[in-house]
């Protein structure tokens, strides 16, 4: 059974790191101690052990051990894991390093075989078809924009549409609408902080206490529809 948890963010409001992620991760993984592989490549500073320790602290109430995936030996760490965690940061850097290490096929194989995948922010973004609806600057060029493809659509983590008086740049809705124009058959889900998507085999639903939004291109017209908290989104699979 394929199990994927794609969380919009590691924090909600002024909450602590991974505070709101603990409950859905516990629900997904249960209470039996597991070995988790943590992929930290979205961190541009490269201090992966520090990032791993931060994740261990954030998830310390859970019974699992966390092994940090490094560029050298990363495949072995992922291979022996019971679940995969992928953290936030820069999505271009994350996908670049996954391609450079040849890790995407292994991650796909593990998850298709039933290994749970949990990602937040950039780690959630790559569960979709491509990284093309990330909010990040392309600080480094990955081999391809194609991502893990667990979900056959696009995600926009940290979604917020906040026009600023006097600012003449595009809003988030304008940018996501542009994507929908150029890719008429590909929906985009905007995930506000505190929300996420939970895929369990052929079922998909929105997690968290807030709603989300769905952008689509219907017969040449871009639409934006609200998604209620807890909604069943299996029709998108």
N, C-alpha and C positions, 0 to 999 in steps of 0.2 A: 504494500500500500504506500503510495507516494504521500509524504507529509511535509508541507512547506508552511512556514510562518514568516510572513514578510511584514515587518513593523516599520511604520513611517519614521520613527525617531527613537533615540536612546533616552531622551528626556521629554517630559511634558511640563510646560510652564517652568516653575522654579524648583521642580522636583529633582531628586538626585539621579545620578547616572544609572540607567536600567531599572529604576524603581518600579515603573509601570510595566516593565517587560517580564518581571519575575513571575507573576500569576499566569500569563498565557504560556510561558515556557514550562512552568510546572505542570500545567494542564496537558501540554503536549508530550512531555518526556516522562511524567510520573515521578514517583519517589524512589525508584530503584536506582542506585548509583551507576552512572554511565560515564564513559570517557568521551569528552567533547573536544573536537579539533576546532581551534579558533583561528580564522583567517584574518590577519590584521593589515593586509596590504593597502587598504584605503588610507592608511596613515602616511602622510607625505614625509614626515620627519624620520621614518624608518626605525623608530625605537619600539620594536614590536613586543619586547618583553614588558616594557612599561605599560603598553596598551593591554597586553594579556593580564597583567596584575590588576589593572583597573577593572577589567571584565570579571576577574575572579572576585574582587571586592564587591562589585555590583550584584553578583549572583551567589554570594556566600551563604545565603539561606537555603540554597539548593544543595543536594547531596553529591553533585557531580564533580569530577576532576576535569581540568581544562588544560589541554596541551596546545601551545602556540605553534602555528604553522610558519616555518621559515622558508626562504627561497631554496636553501639547500636541504634536501630531505623532506620537503613538504608533502610529497606523494605518500611517503611511508606513514607520516602522521595522520593524514586523511584516511588512508586505507585501513588503519587499525582503530579508527574512531567509531563510536556508536551513534554520534550525531555531529553535525557540522554547524558552527556559528560563523557568521561573517559580519564584521563590524562596519561602521560608517566612516566617512571621510571623503576622499575624492574618488568618484566613481571611475573616472578615466584611469587613474593610477591603479585602482583595484583590478580593473579588467585587463590593463596592460600587463600587470604582474602575473595574473592567472594565465594569460596566453603565453607569456615568456616562460613560465614554469611547466607548461603543458598540462595544467591541472583541470581545465574545464571538462574534458571527457571523463576523467575520474570522478569528479563531483557529480556529473550527470548520472554516471553508472551507479554510484552509491545511492543516490536519491531515488533513482528508478527502481532500485532493489529494496527500498524501504527504509534507508537511513534518513532520519529527520533532518531537514535543513531549516535553520533559523537565521534571518538576516535583518539588520535594521539600517535605515537610511541607504547608503550606497549598497550595503549587503542585501537590502530589499529590492533596490532598483534593478539589480542584475538577475532577479528571478523572472523578469519579463523578457520580452522578445529581444530588445536592444536597450542600450543606455541612452537613447536619443531624447528622452524626456527627463534626464537628470537636471538638477539646478547648478551643477558644478562647471567650473571653467575647464576646458581641455588642456590641462597643464602638461600632459604627456599623451602621445598618440598610441592607442592600443592597436594590435594587429587588425582588429575588426571591431565594429560597434555591436556585433551580434553577442548576446549575453546567454545566460543559462537556458532561457526559454521554458521554464517550468510552467509559466503562465503565458497564454497565447495573446497577450496584449501588453500595453505599456503602463508603467507606474510612474507617478510623480510624488515622491515622498516630501514631507514638510510642506504639503500644499497649503497655500494661502493666497488669496487674491486681494491685495491691499493697494488700491490706487493712492498715490501720494500727491497731494496738492503741489503744483509747481514742478513736478518731475515728469519729464517727457519721454522716458523710456517705456517699453512695453510692460504691461502687467503679466502676471502668470497666466491668466486666462487667455490673453492674446497669444502668448507663445504656444500654449497647448492647443489653441485653436489653429495656429499655423501648422503644427504637426498634423492635426486631423485633416487639414486641407490637402497636405502633401501625401498623406497615407490614409485614403478614405476607408480602407477595410480594417483599420487597426484602432480599436477603442483605447482610451487612456483613462485610468482611474487616478484622480487626485486624492491623496491620502493626507488629511490633516494630522498634525502631531497628536499622538495618543490613539491612533487607529492603526489597523493592519489588516492583512488578508490571511486567512487560514485555508489552505488547500489540504483536503484529505481525500486522496484518490480522485473520484469524479465529483466531489462536492467542494464548493468554495463559498465562504461567507466573510462578511466584514466584521472585524473584532473591534473592541473598544466601546466607549460610551458616546462617541460622536458619530456623525454621519460623514459621508464622503461625496465626491462628485464624479460623474461619468461623462467624458467628452466622446462624441462620435460624429462621423460624417455620414449623414443620411441623405442620399440623392443629391449630393453637392451642397448640402446645408449643414454647417457645424452646429451641433446641439450640446447643451450642458444640462445634465439631469442630476437632481439630488439623489443620493443613496442613503437610506435610513440606517441608523445604527443596527448592527446585527443582521443586515439583509443577506438573503441567499443570492449569490452571484454565480451560481453554477451554470447559468445560461451563457456565460461568457467563455466557457471552456470548450 
